[in-house]
Amino acid sequence: MRIIVDTEWCTGSGQCALTAADVFDQRDEDGTVVLLQPEPPAEAHEAVRQAALLCPTRAIQVVE
């Protein structure tokens, strides 16, 4: 799995960081997504998929 985030689309809702905190964080200045692990371990895959689904702007793309 590989993750691609589009920070231009991100509105800082934080759903990704709440759902998969080991993979996503947010910038303190504006809440924009920060990708901590572009290729997360297998045990994080389900949480990453859920985070992508919860993103209101679809700024997270999961490549399987």
Buried (B, 14 or more C-beta within 10 A) or exposed (E): BEBEBEEEBBEBBBBBBEBBEBBBBBEEEEBBBBBBBEEBEEEBBEBBBBBBEBBEEEBBEBEE
